[in-house]
Amino acid sequence: LAGCSKKDDSTWLGYAEGDYAFVAAPTAGWVTEVAVKRGSVVKQGDLLFTLDATNQTATRDQARAAIAQAEGQMGQARANLELTQKELVRQAGLLRAQATSKQNYDLAKSNHDAASAQVAQIEASENQAKAALEGAAYQLSQRQVLAQTSGHVQDIYFRQGEYAPAMTPVISVLPPQNVYIRFFVPEDQFAKIH
């Protein structure tokens, strides 16, 4: 019956489209929580989903333990450095007074240099452990994936208990600014459009 009616020249055929934002995890893992539902509205910064963080938590804890160990070693190394410094000063005074041998002074100097190198080595190990802690904290933060744009959740591709490969979309979001209308203007009317 629609074909029997009079043709309306003021209408054009068209449809609405949208460019989706596909949200993927930066690394692979088991999905432990999906915090949104299909059709829900999310804002930038909202939690979308969480991946298992057992390995990242262990790496963070290991880095913390390495820092604690280095701090403990540092206290002992600094005490040893202080002791060797005092012995070096004492041997230098005795050498000036010709009350000791050059060999005893050289031994005290060598012990002081070794203690100083040990402090520097432990300091480097502590700095390395702190950098590892920062890296582990970042990797742990990446297990909770947040929305980088606002919009409606269109689809959820992985559910709790499923394994999501790295860089594979888990959720798609349709930002309002990505919705547009595509329509077709008849050629004889195209010149009238501004």
C-alpha positions as a Markdown table, in Angstrom:
| # | Residue | x | y | z |
|---|---|---|---|---|
| 1 | Leu | 0.0 | 0.0 | 0.0 |
| 2 | Ala | 2.9 | 2.4 | 0.5 |
| 3 | Gly | 3.7 | 2.1 | -3.2 |
| 4 | Cys | 0.1 | 3.2 | -4.0 |
| 5 | Ser | 0.4 | 6.5 | -2.2 |
| 6 | Lys | 1.6 | 9.8 | -3.8 |
| 7 | Lys | 5.4 | 10.1 | -3.9 |
| 8 | Asp | 6.6 | 12.7 | -1.3 |
| 9 | Asp | 9.6 | 14.6 | -2.8 |
| 10 | Ser | 10.6 | 16.2 | 0.5 |
| 11 | Thr | 11.9 | 13.0 | 2.1 |
| 12 | Trp | 15.3 | 11.3 | 1.5 |
| 13 | Leu | 16.5 | 7.8 | 2.4 |
| 14 | Gly | 19.1 | 7.5 | 5.0 |
| 15 | Tyr | 20.2 | 5.9 | 8.2 |
| 16 | Ala | 22.0 | 6.6 | 11.4 |
| 17 | Glu | 25.6 | 5.3 | 12.0 |
| 18 | Gly | 28.0 | 5.4 | 14.8 |
| 19 | Asp | 31.8 | 4.9 | 15.1 |
| 20 | Tyr | 32.3 | 2.7 | 18.2 |
| 21 | Ala | 35.2 | 3.0 | 20.6 |
| 22 | Phe | 36.5 | -0.6 | 21.2 |
| 23 | Val | 38.0 | -0.9 | 24.6 |
| 24 | Ala | 40.6 | -3.6 | 25.0 |
| 25 | Ala | 43.0 | -4.7 | 27.7 |
| 26 | Pro | 46.6 | -3.7 | 27.2 |
| 27 | Thr | 47.7 | -7.2 | 28.2 |
| 28 | Ala | 46.0 | -10.6 | 28.2 |
| 29 | Gly | 44.3 | -12.0 | 31.2 |
| 30 | Trp | 41.2 | -13.6 | 32.8 |
| 31 | Val | 38.2 | -11.3 | 33.1 |
| 32 | Thr | 37.4 | -11.2 | 36.8 |
| 33 | Glu | 34.7 | -8.5 | 36.8 |
| 34 | Val | 32.6 | -6.6 | 34.2 |
| 35 | Ala | 31.4 | -3.5 | 35.9 |
| 36 | Val | 29.0 | -2.3 | 33.2 |
| 37 | Lys | 25.9 | -3.7 | 31.4 |
| 38 | Arg | 24.9 | -3.4 | 27.8 |
| 39 | Gly | 23.1 | -0.1 | 27.2 |
| 40 | Ser | 24.4 | 1.6 | 30.4 |
| 41 | Val | 26.0 | 5.0 | 30.2 |
| 42 | Val | 29.6 | 5.4 | 31.2 |
| 43 | Lys | 31.6 | 8.6 | 31.8 |
| 44 | Gln | 35.3 | 9.0 | 31.2 |
| 45 | Gly | 37.2 | 7.4 | 34.1 |
| 46 | Asp | 34.4 | 4.9 | 35.0 |
| 47 | Leu | 35.6 | 1.3 | 35.6 |
| 48 | Leu | 34.6 | -1.0 | 32.7 |
| 49 | Phe | 36.2 | -4.3 | 33.6 |
| 50 | Thr | 38.9 | -5.9 | 35.7 |
| 51 | Leu | 41.5 | -8.6 | 34.8 |
| 52 | Asp | 43.1 | -11.1 | 37.1 |
| 53 | Ala | 46.1 | -9.4 | 38.8 |
| 54 | Thr | 47.7 | -12.3 | 40.7 |
| 55 | Asn | 51.0 | -12.1 | 38.7 |
| 56 | Gln | 51.2 | -8.3 | 38.9 |
| 57 | Thr | 50.5 | -8.3 | 42.6 |
| 58 | Ala | 53.3 | -10.9 | 43.2 |
| 59 | Thr | 55.7 | -8.7 | 41.1 |
| 60 | Arg | 54.8 | -5.7 | 43.2 |
| 61 | Asp | 55.2 | -7.5 | 46.5 |
| 62 | Gln | 58.6 | -8.9 | 45.3 |
| 63 | Ala | 59.8 | -5.4 | 44.5 |
| 64 | Arg | 58.7 | -4.2 | 47.9 |
| 65 | Ala | 60.6 | -7.0 | 49.5 |
| 66 | Ala | 63.7 | -6.2 | 47.5 |
| 67 | Ile | 63.5 | -2.6 | 48.7 |
| 68 | Ala | 63.2 | -3.7 | 52.3 |
| 69 | Gln | 66.1 | -6.0 | 51.9 |
| 70 | Ala | 68.3 | -3.3 | 50.3 |
| 71 | Glu | 67.4 | -0.9 | 53.2 |
| 72 | Gly | 68.4 | -3.5 | 55.7 |
| 73 | Gln | 71.7 | -4.1 | 54.0 |
| 74 | Met | 72.3 | -0.4 | 53.7 |
| 75 | Gly | 72.2 | 0.1 | 57.4 |
| 76 | Gln | 74.8 | -2.5 | 57.9 |
| 77 | Ala | 77.0 | -1.2 | 55.0 |
| 78 | Arg | 76.9 | 2.4 | 56.3 |
| 79 | Ala | 77.9 | 1.2 | 59.8 |
| 80 | Asn | 80.8 | -0.8 | 58.2 |
| 81 | Leu | 81.8 | 2.3 | 56.1 |
| 82 | Glu | 81.8 | 4.5 | 59.3 |
| 83 | Leu | 84.0 | 1.9 | 61.1 |
| 84 | Thr | 86.5 | 1.7 | 58.2 |
| 85 | Gln | 86.6 | 5.5 | 58.0 |
| 86 | Lys | 87.5 | 5.7 | 61.6 |
| 87 | Glu | 90.2 | 3.0 | 61.1 |
| 88 | Leu | 91.6 | 4.8 | 58.1 |
| 89 | Val | 91.9 | 8.1 | 60.0 |
| 90 | Arg | 93.5 | 6.2 | 62.9 |
| 91 | Gln | 96.0 | 4.5 | 60.7 |
| 92 | Ala | 96.8 | 7.8 | 58.9 |
| 93 | Gly | 97.6 | 9.4 | 62.2 |
| 94 | Leu | 99.7 | 6.4 | 63.3 |
| 95 | Leu | 101.6 | 6.5 | 60.0 |
| 96 | Arg | 102.4 | 10.2 | 60.4 |
| 97 | Ala | 103.7 | 9.5 | 63.9 |
| 98 | Gln | 105.6 | 6.5 | 62.4 |
| 99 | Ala | 103.8 | 4.2 | 64.9 |
| 100 | Thr | 102.5 | 1.8 | 62.2 |
| 101 | Ser | 103.5 | 0.3 | 58.9 |
| 102 | Lys | 102.5 | 1.5 | 55.5 |
| 103 | Gln | 101.0 | -1.9 | 55.0 |
| 104 | Asn | 98.5 | -1.4 | 57.8 |
| 105 | Tyr | 97.5 | 2.0 | 56.4 |
| 106 | Asp | 97.1 | 0.5 | 52.9 |
| 107 | Leu | 94.9 | -2.3 | 54.4 |
| 108 | Ala | 92.7 | 0.3 | 56.2 |
| 109 | Lys | 92.4 | 2.3 | 52.9 |
| 110 | Ser | 91.5 | -0.8 | 51.0 |
| 111 | Asn | 88.8 | -1.8 | 53.5 |
| 112 | His | 87.4 | 1.8 | 53.4 |
| 113 | Asp | 87.3 | 1.7 | 49.6 |
| 114 | Ala | 85.6 | -1.7 | 49.6 |
| 115 | Ala | 83.0 | -0.5 | 52.2 |
| 116 | Ser | 82.3 | 2.6 | 50.1 |
| 117 | Ala | 81.8 | 0.5 | 47.0 |
| 118 | Gln | 79.5 | -1.8 | 48.9 |
| 119 | Val | 77.3 | 1.2 | 49.9 |
| 120 | Ala | 77.2 | 2.4 | 46.3 |
| 121 | Gln | 76.2 | -1.1 | 45.1 |
| 122 | Ile | 73.4 | -1.4 | 47.7 |
| 123 | Glu | 72.2 | 2.1 | 46.8 |
| 124 | Ala | 72.0 | 1.1 | 43.1 |
| 125 | Ser | 70.2 | -2.1 | 44.0 |
| 126 | Glu | 67.7 | -0.1 | 46.1 |
| 127 | Asn | 67.1 | 2.3 | 43.2 |
| 128 | Gln | 66.6 | -0.6 | 40.8 |
| 129 | Ala | 64.1 | -2.2 | 43.2 |
| 130 | Lys | 62.2 | 1.2 | 43.4 |
| 131 | Ala | 62.0 | 1.4 | 39.7 |
| 132 | Ala | 60.8 | -2.2 | 39.6 |
| 133 | Leu | 58.1 | -1.3 | 42.1 |
| 134 | Glu | 57.0 | 1.7 | 40.0 |
| 135 | Gly | 56.8 | -0.6 | 36.9 |
| 136 | Ala | 54.9 | -3.3 | 38.9 |
| 137 | Ala | 52.4 | -0.7 | 40.3 |
| 138 | Tyr | 51.8 | 0.6 | 36.7 |
| 139 | Gln | 51.2 | -3.0 | 35.4 |
| 140 | Leu | 48.8 | -3.6 | 38.3 |
| 141 | Ser | 46.9 | -0.4 | 37.6 |
| 142 | Gln | 46.4 | -1.6 | 34.0 |
| 143 | Arg | 44.4 | -4.6 | 35.2 |
| 144 | Gln | 41.5 | -2.3 | 35.9 |
| 145 | Val | 40.4 | -0.8 | 32.6 |
| 146 | Leu | 38.7 | 2.6 | 32.8 |
| 147 | Ala | 36.6 | 4.3 | 30.2 |
| 148 | Gln | 38.6 | 6.8 | 28.2 |
| 149 | Thr | 35.5 | 8.3 | 26.6 |
| 150 | Ser | 31.8 | 8.8 | 27.6 |
| 151 | Gly | 29.0 | 7.1 | 25.9 |
| 152 | His | 26.6 | 4.1 | 25.8 |
| 153 | Val | 27.9 | 0.6 | 26.2 |
| 154 | Gln | 26.9 | -1.1 | 23.0 |
| 155 | Asp | 28.3 | -4.6 | 23.5 |
| 156 | Ile | 30.3 | -6.8 | 25.8 |
| 157 | Tyr | 32.5 | -9.4 | 24.1 |
| 158 | Phe | 34.0 | -11.1 | 27.1 |
| 159 | Arg | 32.3 | -12.0 | 30.4 |
| 160 | Gln | 33.6 | -12.8 | 33.8 |
| 161 | Gly | 35.7 | -16.0 | 33.7 |
| 162 | Glu | 36.7 | -15.7 | 30.1 |
| 163 | Tyr | 40.2 | -15.2 | 28.9 |
| 164 | Ala | 40.7 | -11.9 | 27.0 |
| 165 | Pro | 43.7 | -11.8 | 24.7 |
| 166 | Ala | 45.8 | -8.6 | 24.6 |
| 167 | Met | 44.5 | -5.8 | 22.4 |
| 168 | Thr | 41.3 | -7.6 | 21.7 |
| 169 | Pro | 38.1 | -5.5 | 22.4 |
| 170 | Val | 36.3 | -6.5 | 25.6 |
| 171 | Ile | 33.6 | -3.7 | 25.5 |
| 172 | Ser | 32.4 | -1.3 | 22.8 |
| 173 | Val | 31.2 | 2.2 | 23.7 |
| 174 | Leu | 29.4 | 4.6 | 21.4 |
| 175 | Pro | 30.3 | 8.2 | 22.2 |
| 176 | Pro | 27.5 | 10.7 | 21.4 |
| 177 | Gln | 29.9 | 12.7 | 19.2 |
| 178 | Asn | 30.5 | 9.6 | 17.0 |
| 179 | Val | 26.8 | 9.3 | 16.0 |
| 180 | Tyr | 26.0 | 10.7 | 12.6 |
| 181 | Ile | 23.3 | 10.5 | 9.9 |
| 182 | Arg | 24.1 | 9.4 | 6.3 |
| 183 | Phe | 21.4 | 10.2 | 3.7 |
| 184 | Phe | 21.2 | 10.2 | 0.0 |
| 185 | Val | 20.1 | 13.3 | -1.9 |
| 186 | Pro | 18.7 | 12.8 | -5.4 |
| 187 | Glu | 20.9 | 14.2 | -8.1 |
| 188 | Asp | 18.3 | 16.7 | -9.3 |
| 189 | Gln | 18.0 | 18.2 | -5.8 |
| 190 | Phe | 21.7 | 18.2 | -5.0 |
| 191 | Ala | 22.3 | 21.6 | -6.5 |
| 192 | Lys | 19.7 | 23.1 | -4.1 |
| 193 | Ile | 21.5 | 21.9 | -1.0 |
| 194 | His | 23.8 | 24.3 | 0.9 |
